[in-house]
Amino acid sequence: MRRARGTGDRRGGRDRGGTGAKAAEEKLTAQQTRGLKNKPNSESWRRQKLLQIHEALSQDPVDVELLRKAAQSRGGLLSDQVRRKVWPRLLGLSPYDLPRHPGRSSLQDHRDYHQVQMDVERSLAHFPRGMRPEQRAVLQEQLVAVILAVLSSRPELHYYQGYHEVALALLLVLGPRAAAALLDQLSMHHLRDFMDPTMDNTWHILNYLLPLLARESPQLHSFMERAEVGTVFALSWLLTWFGHVLPEPTHVLRLMDFFLASHPLMPIYVTAAVVLHREPEVLACPCDMPSLHQLLSRLPQPLPTESLLAQALNLFTRHPHSQLAQETSMRTHSSLSIEGSFTALRAASAHQRPDWVLQKQRQQPGCQKASGSQAGPSTLVKAAVWGLSATLGAAALAITQTALGWGPEVLWKIF
């Protein structure tokens, strides 16, 4: 793998005292929250942020830019209920215009079926703790169906190991129908470069990391270059949006908020923030590839997630990817997700009608009923599912989960 060398310009380096970075972070956070108090544990702060999200969703057109800022800023989208409303909007999708439920027909005929099945079966650690085996079995079946529904409809896309971890986060929050829609959109934009027949595009994107580190800390960059550690330690971080290495589902969902609202290269900036955060550990490590790779591959827990995300936004503002591309082999490489695709996605998502307008249109005489339902089942419906599984077993759970994918109204008919 070709290793990119940065300029090592100290004028772009970090403030060693930390005051400059801290001031920039506080300023950025204040801009993002548009006057909200930066106190994530305050109930008044939480209520005010929820109110702003609700107002953004009610605007005509939907204020997607404010939703992005809410998803990026401290605390993210706060709850799964909010995520079900906001995640589709961030990708330009309407909860009233979802594709058909991902079925099970001909799944085993797909070229990637066996690999997807094996990866899903090995991902037990990433399912919610305390989940009964029969519940997990149903979710695993749904996860395979969601992934293969996207891959079957997009034959130009190639499955990669780690794709299932992004899909799982979507499924746990949204349910199979909306998860398939969002996964399809992500696969054509944010994740597109990872889904080529080869990993060339993936390695090119990883090549942004070292020039970014060189601009922030020439000493750290030089140490990593001497150790010849490269960037492969961050491969799983990039491919899974850190889902493979973060043990807490809440942290995975917080990063999903952040990445769905950001540029496709933002995972590289978060990676840089993590490495810079660990600079003292890195410089204290033996300067050889095996030792440094082992250190960097294992993330310490807990990570200061919010401060790292704020720093990543700061890095993205101060070091645009267009400048970094001039210092890497990317200057001669065409990225499918970075050039054009993401810009088109943002432009399209800026003209969405709010739910109340869509509901009114559906109620008009002669209006064809939309094929989709709300993006995810309610908390009450989910509770009913878990209660049903405890008394009737896996067979009833499988039937009920299938009904959930079609909409809560079907569940009430079962009862």
Phi, psi and omega in degrees: 000134181284131180259129181274142179250134181272177183279332181070028181286116183290342180294336177265006185288171182280156172285111186298333178283346177085351185289321181295315180296321181295318180296318179296320180296316181295321179295316181296316180297321179296321178294320183294316186276357176051053174094356178292146175290136184275064181226087186296341180269358182274128179296325179294320176299316181296314181297320181293321179293318178298322179296317179295321177296316179299317179295321178296320179291334183272346180295153176234104003285166179302136180279080185293328180296319177293324176297321177298315180296322178295320180291328181277327189285170187307129181095339179063220184267003165075322183205162178293328178300318178290321180300322180298331178277321192268319184308311179300322181295325179297335180252014176076025182252144177259136177293349179261006182220059181264155178290174179297158177302132179295112183276185183250002185290135173061020180298320185290348179276348182288146185297334183258008187304310186293322178292317177299315180301316180294317180295319180294319179294332180274357187262029184301325184294342185262001174274156181304141179294146177082001180287134179294150182304321181289328175294315180296323180297320178294315179296322178297319178296318178295322181297316177299317181295318180297313182298313184288334175297318179292312183295325180291325180278347181231077185297342179284347180272143179241129180296144173230152180291124187116337177302323183294336181284325172294317180297323181296317179300319178295317183296317183296331181268318193259337192087166190295322186292307179291326179299319179296321180294315181290322179296322177298315180294317178298322183294334179268355183228273187301321185260004190301319184293340179276352191249028173274167178298331178242172180263016183303313181296323180296315179295323179298320179293320177298336180292351175288338191294309186295317175299326178294317177295323180297323179291326183272320182214092178304325180295314179296315180299316180297319180298315180293326177294317180295325179283346181055042183281337179068208183232006185295338178299335183262005185300312182292330177299315183291312187290329185250007185054043178069003181296335182282337188246353179263122185282337185263123178303327180297323178289324177298316181291325177298319178291327175298315175309310187295312185287324178297332182267000191239176176295149180303336180274359184301326176303329177292321179291324175293320176301315178298319179298321179295314181295318178295323177299329183262015183307315179301320178295318182297313183291338177273353182277150172304138185276068174218156188299311182299316182294315183289322177297318179297319180296311186288332183289338183253110181284132175289147180236140358275154175268147175283076191306310186296318180292327177292320179293321177297320179293323178298318176297321177298315178297319181297324180287318185277337182230077181303146183297334178295326176286319180296327181298331179289343181257005181230176177290354180295342182295341177249015185239139179258118180265134181286327184269331185278320186262112171087308187299310182292322178299318179295321179297315181296321179295319181292324183285350183279357185235044182266141176276144180288166183301320184295328176288317180295321177296319179296320179295323181292332183276351181290143179302136178083357180280128180292134181295132181295151184281340185257162173245187178302157191295341181202159180290152180286166178298322179298317180294319178299318179298322178296323179296312182295323178295320179297320182295327182291333184258326186253347175092187190293324183297313179295323179298318180299318179296316183292319179297324176297318178297323179301322181296332180271341178137148182301332183296332179290325181298319182296330178292328178297318179288000000 
